[in-house]
Amino acid sequence: MTIGRGGGGAEQQPDVDLSSFRALENGVSRWHAQLTHDDDFLSIEDLDSTNGTRINGYQISAHRPYRLRDGDEIEIGRIRMMVTVVRVPTQV
């Protein structure tokens, strides 16, 4: 799932469009970061954005996945979000 800002006549838009949160003014790139879920872990990867991505205030390197945990704070440019992990019970 990609995170960024839409608009600008781009044919393809990010899955999570932060435009309604003043993304351009808050330093969000069009294709800023990517969230992935694999092997029961949630990870974030910066897509070589202009203003970077942070986890709990720590600047992460581009093109390297970082594991996210419940309660982590991520910053996409200057937009902050809290990670909440909710497990869906399996049906018997």
PDB file as gemmi writes it, atoms N, CA and C in Angstrom:
CRYST1    1.000    1.000    1.000  90.00  90.00  90.00 P 1                      
ATOM      1  N   MET A   1       0.854  -1.155   0.000  1.00  0.00           N  
ATOM      2  CA  MET A   1       0.000   0.000   0.000  1.00  0.00           C  
ATOM      3  C   MET A   1       0.910   1.231   0.000  1.00  0.00           C  
ATOM      4  N   THR A   2       0.729   2.102  -0.975  1.00  0.00           N  
ATOM      5  CA  THR A   2       1.560   3.303  -1.078  1.00  0.00           C  
ATOM      6  C   THR A   2       0.911   4.485  -0.355  1.00  0.00           C  
ATOM      7  N   ILE A   3       1.758   5.342   0.195  1.00  0.00           N  
ATOM      8  CA  ILE A   3       1.323   6.558   0.886  1.00  0.00           C  
ATOM      9  C   ILE A   3       1.948   7.733   0.168  1.00  0.00           C  
ATOM     10  N   GLY A   4       1.152   8.770  -0.079  1.00  0.00           N  
ATOM     11  CA  GLY A   4       1.681   9.956  -0.747  1.00  0.00           C  
ATOM     12  C   GLY A   4       0.601  10.997  -0.926  1.00  0.00           C  
ATOM     13  N   ARG A   5       0.776  11.808  -1.950  1.00  0.00           N  
ATOM     14  CA  ARG A   5      -0.230  12.827  -2.254  1.00  0.00           C  
ATOM     15  C   ARG A   5      -0.654  12.694  -3.713  1.00  0.00           C  
ATOM     16  N   GLY A   6      -1.926  12.765  -3.920  1.00  0.00           N  
ATOM     17  CA  GLY A   6      -2.464  12.633  -5.261  1.00  0.00           C  
ATOM     18  C   GLY A   6      -2.530  13.970  -5.967  1.00  0.00           C  
ATOM     19  N   GLY A   7      -3.213  13.960  -7.085  1.00  0.00           N  
ATOM     20  CA  GLY A   7      -3.407  15.184  -7.850  1.00  0.00           C  
ATOM     21  C   GLY A   7      -2.287  15.413  -8.847  1.00  0.00           C  
ATOM     22  N   GLY A   8      -2.265  16.612  -9.362  1.00  0.00           N  
ATOM     23  CA  GLY A   8      -1.216  16.977 -10.308  1.00  0.00           C  
ATOM     24  C   GLY A   8      -1.339  16.296 -11.651  1.00  0.00           C  
ATOM     25  N   GLY A   9      -2.518  15.758 -11.942  1.00  0.00           N  
ATOM     26  CA  GLY A   9      -2.740  15.118 -13.232  1.00  0.00           C  
ATOM     27  C   GLY A   9      -2.066  13.760 -13.381  1.00  0.00           C  
ATOM     28  N   ALA A  10      -1.522  13.234 -12.285  1.00  0.00           N  
ATOM     29  CA  ALA A  10      -0.877  11.920 -12.363  1.00  0.00           C  
ATOM     30  C   ALA A  10      -1.917  10.853 -12.675  1.00  0.00           C  
ATOM     31  N   GLU A  11      -1.553   9.938 -13.556  1.00  0.00           N  
ATOM     32  CA  GLU A  11      -2.476   8.874 -13.949  1.00  0.00           C  
ATOM     33  C   GLU A  11      -2.727   7.910 -12.796  1.00  0.00           C  
ATOM     34  N   GLN A  12      -1.675   7.572 -12.056  1.00  0.00           N  
ATOM     35  CA  GLN A  12      -1.803   6.650 -10.941  1.00  0.00           C  
ATOM     36  C   GLN A  12      -1.681   7.414  -9.630  1.00  0.00           C  
ATOM     37  N   GLN A  13      -2.545   7.089  -8.678  1.00  0.00           N  
ATOM     38  CA  GLN A  13      -2.581   7.776  -7.390  1.00  0.00           C  
ATOM     39  C   GLN A  13      -2.133   6.819  -6.285  1.00  0.00           C  
ATOM     40  N   PRO A  14      -1.600   7.357  -5.160  1.00  0.00           N  
ATOM     41  CA  PRO A  14      -1.227   6.478  -4.050  1.00  0.00           C  
ATOM     42  C   PRO A  14      -2.464   5.850  -3.425  1.00  0.00           C  
ATOM     43  N   ASP A  15      -2.280   4.709  -2.766  1.00  0.00           N  
ATOM     44  CA  ASP A  15      -3.394   4.043  -2.094  1.00  0.00           C  
ATOM     45  C   ASP A  15      -3.917   4.877  -0.931  1.00  0.00           C  
ATOM     46  N   VAL A  16      -3.011   5.519  -0.200  1.00  0.00           N  
ATOM     47  CA  VAL A  16      -3.377   6.412   0.899  1.00  0.00           C  
ATOM     48  C   VAL A  16      -2.955   7.815   0.481  1.00  0.00           C  
ATOM     49  N   ASP A  17      -3.945   8.621   0.138  1.00  0.00           N  
ATOM     50  CA  ASP A  17      -3.709   9.983  -0.349  1.00  0.00           C  
ATOM     51  C   ASP A  17      -3.849  10.962   0.808  1.00  0.00           C  
ATOM     52  N   LEU A  18      -2.751  11.621   1.176  1.00  0.00           N  
ATOM     53  CA  LEU A  18      -2.752  12.557   2.300  1.00  0.00           C  
ATOM     54  C   LEU A  18      -3.048  13.994   1.879  1.00  0.00           C  
ATOM     55  N   SER A  19      -3.548  14.190   0.667  1.00  0.00           N  
ATOM     56  CA  SER A  19      -3.821  15.539   0.168  1.00  0.00           C  
ATOM     57  C   SER A  19      -4.764  16.330   1.058  1.00  0.00           C  
ATOM     58  N   SER A  20      -5.752  15.672   1.652  1.00  0.00           N  
ATOM     59  CA  SER A  20      -6.713  16.388   2.497  1.00  0.00           C  
ATOM     60  C   SER A  20      -6.077  16.880   3.801  1.00  0.00           C  
ATOM     61  N   PHE A  21      -4.838  16.466   4.073  1.00  0.00           N  
ATOM     62  CA  PHE A  21      -4.108  16.919   5.262  1.00  0.00           C  
ATOM     63  C   PHE A  21      -3.020  17.921   4.885  1.00  0.00           C  
ATOM     64  N   ARG A  22      -3.232  18.641   3.765  1.00  0.00           N  
ATOM     65  CA  ARG A  22      -2.279  19.635   3.272  1.00  0.00           C  
ATOM     66  C   ARG A  22      -0.916  18.996   3.013  1.00  0.00           C  
ATOM     67  N   ALA A  23      -0.947  17.886   2.307  1.00  0.00           N  
ATOM     68  CA  ALA A  23       0.249  17.084   2.062  1.00  0.00           C  
ATOM     69  C   ALA A  23       1.377  17.872   1.398  1.00  0.00           C  
ATOM     70  N   LEU A  24       1.065  18.656   0.390  1.00  0.00           N  
ATOM     71  CA  LEU A  24       2.102  19.417  -0.304  1.00  0.00           C  
ATOM     72  C   LEU A  24       2.808  20.364   0.667  1.00  0.00           C  
ATOM     73  N   GLU A  25       2.022  21.116   1.446  1.00  0.00           N  
ATOM     74  CA  GLU A  25       2.595  22.068   2.402  1.00  0.00           C  
ATOM     75  C   GLU A  25       3.355  21.370   3.531  1.00  0.00           C  
ATOM     76  N   ASN A  26       3.006  20.103   3.803  1.00  0.00           N  
ATOM     77  CA  ASN A  26       3.644  19.351   4.883  1.00  0.00           C  
ATOM     78  C   ASN A  26       4.753  18.419   4.393  1.00  0.00           C  
ATOM     79  N   GLY A  27       5.216  18.618   3.190  1.00  0.00           N  
ATOM     80  CA  GLY A  27       6.395  17.908   2.708  1.00  0.00           C  
ATOM     81  C   GLY A  27       6.200  16.464   2.310  1.00  0.00           C  
ATOM     82  N   VAL A  28       4.989  16.099   1.886  1.00  0.00           N  
ATOM     83  CA  VAL A  28       4.720  14.727   1.464  1.00  0.00           C  
ATOM     84  C   VAL A  28       4.974  14.617  -0.041  1.00  0.00           C  
ATOM     85  N   SER A  29       5.782  13.638  -0.418  1.00  0.00           N  
ATOM     86  CA  SER A  29       6.051  13.383  -1.838  1.00  0.00           C  
ATOM     87  C   SER A  29       4.869  12.642  -2.465  1.00  0.00           C  
ATOM     88  N   ARG A  30       4.787  12.675  -3.791  1.00  0.00           N  
ATOM     89  CA  ARG A  30       3.695  11.967  -4.474  1.00  0.00           C  
ATOM     90  C   ARG A  30       3.727  10.481  -4.134  1.00  0.00           C  
ATOM     91  N   TRP A  31       4.876   9.856  -4.152  1.00  0.00           N  
ATOM     92  CA  TRP A  31       5.077   8.449  -3.792  1.00  0.00           C  
ATOM     93  C   TRP A  31       6.067   8.468  -2.637  1.00  0.00           C  
ATOM     94  N   HIS A  32       5.578   8.628  -1.436  1.00  0.00           N  
ATOM     95  CA  HIS A  32       6.425   8.895  -0.275  1.00  0.00           C  
ATOM     96  C   HIS A  32       6.923   7.614   0.418  1.00  0.00           C  
ATOM     97  N   ALA A  33       6.011   6.710   0.734  1.00  0.00           N  
ATOM     98  CA  ALA A  33       6.370   5.498   1.481  1.00  0.00           C  
ATOM     99  C   ALA A  33       5.453   4.359   1.078  1.00  0.00           C  
ATOM    100  N   GLN A  34       5.848   3.175   1.505  1.00  0.00           N  
ATOM    101  CA  GLN A  34       5.056   1.984   1.205  1.00  0.00           C  
ATOM    102  C   GLN A  34       4.922   1.145   2.465  1.00  0.00           C  
ATOM    103  N   LEU A  35       3.687   0.704   2.732  1.00  0.00           N  
ATOM    104  CA  LEU A  35       3.423  -0.215   3.841  1.00  0.00           C  
ATOM    105  C   LEU A  35       3.256  -1.615   3.273  1.00  0.00           C  
ATOM    106  N   THR A  36       3.847  -2.598   3.953  1.00  0.00           N  
ATOM    107  CA  THR A  36       3.678  -3.983   3.535  1.00  0.00           C  
ATOM    108  C   THR A  36       3.390  -4.851   4.755  1.00  0.00           C  
ATOM    109  N   HIS A  37       2.642  -5.902   4.523  1.00  0.00           N  
ATOM    110  CA  HIS A  37       2.339  -6.879   5.571  1.00  0.00           C  
ATOM    111  C   HIS A  37       2.823  -8.217   5.073  1.00  0.00           C  
ATOM    112  N   ASP A  38       3.705  -8.832   5.871  1.00  0.00           N  
ATOM    113  CA  ASP A  38       4.220 -10.114   5.443  1.00  0.00           C  
ATOM    114  C   ASP A  38       4.760 -10.870   6.652  1.00  0.00           C  
ATOM    115  N   ASP A  39       4.455 -12.143   6.713  1.00  0.00           N  
ATOM    116  CA  ASP A  39       4.864 -12.994   7.849  1.00  0.00           C  
ATOM    117  C   ASP A  39       4.417 -12.419   9.193  1.00  0.00           C  
ATOM    118  N   ASP A  40       3.193 -11.937   9.250  1.00  0.00           N  
ATOM    119  CA  ASP A  40       2.621 -11.379  10.478  1.00  0.00           C  
ATOM    120  C   ASP A  40       3.276 -10.093  10.950  1.00  0.00           C  
ATOM    121  N   PHE A  41       4.033  -9.422  10.097  1.00  0.00           N  
ATOM    122  CA  PHE A  41       4.665  -8.161  10.460  1.00  0.00           C  
ATOM    123  C   PHE A  41       4.218  -7.066   9.508  1.00  0.00           C  
ATOM    124  N   LEU A  42       4.095  -5.863  10.042  1.00  0.00           N  
ATOM    125  CA  LEU A  42       3.802  -4.673   9.249  1.00  0.00           C  
ATOM    126  C   LEU A  42       5.103  -3.895   9.117  1.00  0.00           C  
ATOM    127  N   SER A  43       5.451  -3.494   7.902  1.00  0.00           N  
ATOM    128  CA  SER A  43       6.691  -2.765   7.647  1.00  0.00           C  
ATOM    129  C   SER A  43       6.408  -1.512   6.840  1.00  0.00           C  
ATOM    130  N   ILE A  44       7.308  -0.530   6.978  1.00  0.00           N  
ATOM    131  CA  ILE A  44       7.235   0.688   6.178  1.00  0.00           C  
ATOM    132  C   ILE A  44       8.574   0.879   5.488  1.00  0.00           C  
ATOM    133  N   GLU A  45       8.515   1.402   4.280  1.00  0.00           N  
ATOM    134  CA  GLU A  45       9.717   1.659   3.495  1.00  0.00           C  
ATOM    135  C   GLU A  45       9.589   3.035   2.865  1.00  0.00           C  
ATOM    136  N   ASP A  46      10.587   3.881   3.055  1.00  0.00           N  
ATOM    137  CA  ASP A  46      10.601   5.186   2.398  1.00  0.00           C  
ATOM    138  C   ASP A  46      10.962   4.973   0.925  1.00  0.00           C  
ATOM    139  N   LEU A  47      10.236   5.644   0.043  1.00  0.00           N  
ATOM    140  CA  LEU A  47      10.435   5.467  -1.400  1.00  0.00           C  
ATOM    141  C   LEU A  47      11.322   6.558  -1.983  1.00  0.00           C  
ATOM    142  N   ASP A  48      12.374   6.928  -1.229  1.00  0.00           N  
ATOM    143  CA  ASP A  48      13.313   7.986  -1.626  1.00  0.00           C  
ATOM    144  C   ASP A  48      12.606   9.334  -1.717  1.00  0.00           C  
ATOM    145  N   SER A  49      11.777   9.596  -0.707  1.00  0.00           N  
ATOM    146  CA  SER A  49      11.017  10.840  -0.658  1.00  0.00           C  
ATOM    147  C   SER A  49      11.939  12.036  -0.415  1.00  0.00           C  
ATOM    148  N   THR A  50      11.468  13.204  -0.756  1.00  0.00           N  
ATOM    149  CA  THR A  50      12.253  14.418  -0.584  1.00  0.00           C  
ATOM    150  C   THR A  50      12.461  14.760   0.887  1.00  0.00           C  
ATOM    151  N   ASN A  51      11.419  14.646   1.713  1.00  0.00           N  
ATOM    152  CA  ASN A  51      11.503  15.072   3.113  1.00  0.00           C  
ATOM    153  C   ASN A  51      11.588  13.930   4.116  1.00  0.00           C  
ATOM    154  N   GLY A  52      11.680  12.723   3.649  1.00  0.00           N  
ATOM    155  CA  GLY A  52      11.951  11.592   4.514  1.00  0.00           C  
ATOM    156  C   GLY A  52      10.773  11.058   5.300  1.00  0.00           C  
ATOM    157  N   THR A  53      11.033   9.917   5.926  1.00  0.00           N  
ATOM    158  CA  THR A  53      10.067   9.213   6.761  1.00  0.00           C  
ATOM    159  C   THR A  53      10.760   8.906   8.080  1.00  0.00           C  
ATOM    160  N   ARG A  54      10.022   9.069   9.186  1.00  0.00           N  
ATOM    161  CA  ARG A  54      10.579   8.804  10.509  1.00  0.00           C  
ATOM    162  C   ARG A  54       9.678   7.834  11.271  1.00  0.00           C  
ATOM    163  N   ILE A  55      10.313   7.016  12.097  1.00  0.00           N  
ATOM    164  CA  ILE A  55       9.611   6.142  13.040  1.00  0.00           C  
ATOM    165  C   ILE A  55      10.063   6.563  14.427  1.00  0.00           C  
ATOM    166  N   ASN A  56       9.109   7.007  15.255  1.00  0.00           N  
ATOM    167  CA  ASN A  56       9.420   7.452  16.613  1.00  0.00           C  
ATOM    168  C   ASN A  56      10.549   8.483  16.622  1.00  0.00           C  
ATOM    169  N   GLY A  57      10.549   9.373  15.629  1.00  0.00           N  
ATOM    170  CA  GLY A  57      11.538  10.442  15.537  1.00  0.00           C  
ATOM    171  C   GLY A  57      12.833  10.051  14.847  1.00  0.00           C  
ATOM    172  N   TYR A  58      13.017   8.774  14.544  1.00  0.00           N  
ATOM    173  CA  TYR A  58      14.244   8.294  13.909  1.00  0.00           C  
ATOM    174  C   TYR A  58      14.074   8.293  12.390  1.00  0.00           C  
ATOM    175  N   GLN A  59      14.960   9.009  11.682  1.00  0.00           N  
ATOM    176  CA  GLN A  59      14.923   9.066  10.217  1.00  0.00           C  
ATOM    177  C   GLN A  59      15.328   7.716   9.652  1.00  0.00           C  
ATOM    178  N   ILE A  60      14.497   7.134   8.784  1.00  0.00           N  
ATOM    179  CA  ILE A  60      14.830   5.833   8.202  1.00  0.00           C  
ATOM    180  C   ILE A  60      15.476   6.028   6.829  1.00  0.00           C  
ATOM    181  N   SER A  61      16.255   5.049   6.429  1.00  0.00           N  
ATOM    182  CA  SER A  61      16.910   5.071   5.116  1.00  0.00           C  
ATOM    183  C   SER A  61      15.918   4.661   4.038  1.00  0.00           C  
ATOM    184  N   ALA A  62      16.111   5.207   2.855  1.00  0.00           N  
ATOM    185  CA  ALA A  62      15.229   4.887   1.727  1.00  0.00           C  
ATOM    186  C   ALA A  62      15.452   3.457   1.247  1.00  0.00           C  
ATOM    187  N   HIS A  63      14.403   2.866   0.729  1.00  0.00           N  
ATOM    188  CA  HIS A  63      14.417   1.545   0.089  1.00  0.00           C  
ATOM    189  C   HIS A  63      14.862   0.426   1.031  1.00  0.00           C  
ATOM    190  N   ARG A  64      14.558   0.581   2.312  1.00  0.00           N  
ATOM    191  CA  ARG A  64      14.851  -0.476   3.293  1.00  0.00           C  
ATOM    192  C   ARG A  64      13.627  -0.614   4.189  1.00  0.00           C  
ATOM    193  N   PRO A  65      13.029  -1.806   4.281  1.00  0.00           N  
ATOM    194  CA  PRO A  65      11.840  -1.969   5.127  1.00  0.00           C  
ATOM    195  C   PRO A  65      12.197  -1.940   6.616  1.00  0.00           C  
ATOM    196  N   TYR A  66      11.346  -1.285   7.404  1.00  0.00           N  
ATOM    197  CA  TYR A  66      11.482  -1.207   8.854  1.00  0.00           C  
ATOM    198  C   TYR A  66      10.204  -1.746   9.482  1.00  0.00           C  
ATOM    199  N   ARG A  67      10.347  -2.607  10.437  1.00  0.00           N  
ATOM    200  CA  ARG A  67       9.196  -3.209  11.107  1.00  0.00           C  
ATOM    201  C   ARG A  67       8.496  -2.181  11.984  1.00  0.00           C  
ATOM    202  N   LEU A  68       7.163  -2.182  11.902  1.00  0.00           N  
ATOM    203  CA  LEU A  68       6.347  -1.303  12.741  1.00  0.00           C  
ATOM    204  C   LEU A  68       5.703  -2.125  13.850  1.00  0.00           C  
ATOM    205  N   ARG A  69       5.545  -1.475  14.994  1.00  0.00           N  
ATOM    206  CA  ARG A  69       4.910  -2.120  16.140  1.00  0.00           C  
ATOM    207  C   ARG A  69       3.747  -1.255  16.619  1.00  0.00           C  
ATOM    208  N   ASP A  70       2.846  -1.884  17.346  1.00  0.00           N  
ATOM    209  CA  ASP A  70       1.716  -1.164  17.916  1.00  0.00           C  
ATOM    210  C   ASP A  70       2.223   0.007  18.756  1.00  0.00           C  
ATOM    211  N   GLY A  71       1.686   1.195  18.501  1.00  0.00           N  
ATOM    212  CA  GLY A  71       2.059   2.381  19.254  1.00  0.00           C  
ATOM    213  C   GLY A  71       3.154   3.211  18.620  1.00  0.00           C  
ATOM    214  N   ASP A  72       3.784   2.715  17.549  1.00  0.00           N  
ATOM    215  CA  ASP A  72       4.814   3.508  16.872  1.00  0.00           C  
ATOM    216  C   ASP A  72       4.195   4.759  16.263  1.00  0.00           C  
ATOM    217  N   GLU A  73       4.984   5.820  16.251  1.00  0.00           N  
ATOM    218  CA  GLU A  73       4.572   7.049  15.586  1.00  0.00           C  
ATOM    219  C   GLU A  73       5.383   7.160  14.302  1.00  0.00           C  
ATOM    220  N   ILE A  74       4.688   7.293  13.166  1.00  0.00           N  
ATOM    221  CA  ILE A  74       5.389   7.497  11.905  1.00  0.00           C  
ATOM    222  C   ILE A  74       5.126   8.910  11.425  1.00  0.00           C  
ATOM    223  N   GLU A  75       6.137   9.483  10.805  1.00  0.00           N  
ATOM    224  CA  GLU A  75       6.027  10.812  10.219  1.00  0.00           C  
ATOM    225  C   GLU A  75       6.310  10.694   8.730  1.00  0.00           C  
ATOM    226  N   ILE A  76       5.359  11.141   7.947  1.00  0.00           N  
ATOM    227  CA  ILE A  76       5.468  11.199   6.498  1.00  0.00           C  
ATOM    228  C   ILE A  76       5.612  12.682   6.184  1.00  0.00           C  
ATOM    229  N   GLY A  77       6.834  13.115   5.854  1.00  0.00           N  
ATOM    230  CA  GLY A  77       7.084  14.554   5.788  1.00  0.00           C  
ATOM    231  C   GLY A  77       6.880  15.108   7.192  1.00  0.00           C  
ATOM    232  N   ARG A  78       5.925  16.023   7.335  1.00  0.00           N  
ATOM    233  CA  ARG A  78       5.605  16.577   8.655  1.00  0.00           C  
ATOM    234  C   ARG A  78       4.225  16.149   9.155  1.00  0.00           C  
ATOM    235  N   ILE A  79       3.666  15.099   8.561  1.00  0.00           N  
ATOM    236  CA  ILE A  79       2.377  14.566   9.010  1.00  0.00           C  
ATOM    237  C   ILE A  79       2.659  13.362   9.904  1.00  0.00           C  
ATOM    238  N   ARG A  80       2.159  13.418  11.134  1.00  0.00           N  
ATOM    239  CA  ARG A  80       2.384  12.341  12.100  1.00  0.00           C  
ATOM    240  C   ARG A  80       1.161  11.447  12.194  1.00  0.00           C  
ATOM    241  N   MET A  81       1.439  10.138  12.308  1.00  0.00           N  
ATOM    242  CA  MET A  81       0.386   9.137  12.451  1.00  0.00           C  
ATOM    243  C   MET A  81       0.807   8.119  13.498  1.00  0.00           C  
ATOM    244  N   MET A  82      -0.164   7.567  14.184  1.00  0.00           N  
ATOM    245  CA  MET A  82       0.091   6.542  15.189  1.00  0.00           C  
ATOM    246  C   MET A  82      -0.302   5.184  14.616  1.00  0.00           C  
ATOM    247  N   VAL A  83       0.529   4.187  14.814  1.00  0.00           N  
ATOM    248  CA  VAL A  83       0.257   2.835  14.358  1.00  0.00           C  
ATOM    249  C   VAL A  83      -0.533   2.102  15.442  1.00  0.00           C  
ATOM    250  N   THR A  84      -1.676   1.551  15.059  1.00  0.00           N  
ATOM    251  CA  THR A  84      -2.469   0.723  15.953  1.00  0.00           C  
ATOM    252  C   THR A  84      -2.689  -0.614  15.266  1.00  0.00           C  
ATOM    253  N   VAL A  85      -2.198  -1.663  15.895  1.00  0.00           N  
ATOM    254  CA  VAL A  85      -2.324  -3.000  15.332  1.00  0.00           C  
ATOM    255  C   VAL A  85      -3.547  -3.667  15.949  1.00  0.00           C  
ATOM    256  N   VAL A  86      -4.454  -4.104  15.094  1.00  0.00           N  
ATOM    257  CA  VAL A  86      -5.670  -4.772  15.538  1.00  0.00           C  
ATOM    258  C   VAL A  86      -5.675  -6.167  14.920  1.00  0.00           C  
ATOM    259  N   ARG A  87      -5.716  -7.151  15.748  1.00  0.00           N  
ATOM    260  CA  ARG A  87      -5.745  -8.530  15.242  1.00  0.00           C  
ATOM    261  C   ARG A  87      -7.206  -8.956  15.061  1.00  0.00           C  
ATOM    262  N   VAL A  88      -7.504  -9.484  13.901  1.00  0.00           N  
ATOM    263  CA  VAL A  88      -8.845  -9.970  13.606  1.00  0.00           C  
ATOM    264  C   VAL A  88      -8.887 -11.430  14.012  1.00  0.00           C  
ATOM    265  N   PRO A  89      -9.861 -11.794  14.873  1.00  0.00           N  
ATOM    266  CA  PRO A  89      -9.928 -13.196  15.292  1.00  0.00           C  
ATOM    267  C   PRO A  89     -10.222 -14.117  14.118  1.00  0.00           C  
ATOM    268  N   THR A  90      -9.573 -15.267  14.120  1.00  0.00           N  
ATOM    269  CA  THR A  90      -9.825 -16.238  13.067  1.00  0.00           C  
ATOM    270  C   THR A  90     -11.120 -16.982  13.386  1.00  0.00           C  
ATOM    271  N   GLN A  91     -11.846 -17.327  12.343  1.00  0.00           N  
ATOM    272  CA  GLN A  91     -13.104 -18.047  12.538  1.00  0.00           C  
ATOM    273  C   GLN A  91     -12.827 -19.539  12.585  1.00  0.00           C  
ATOM    274  N   VAL A  92     -13.565 -20.214  13.439  1.00  0.00           N  
ATOM    275  CA  VAL A  92     -13.381 -21.657  13.625  1.00  0.00           C  
ATOM    276  C   VAL A  92     -14.289 -22.420  12.698  1.00  0.00           C  
TER     277      VAL A  92                                                      
END                                                                             
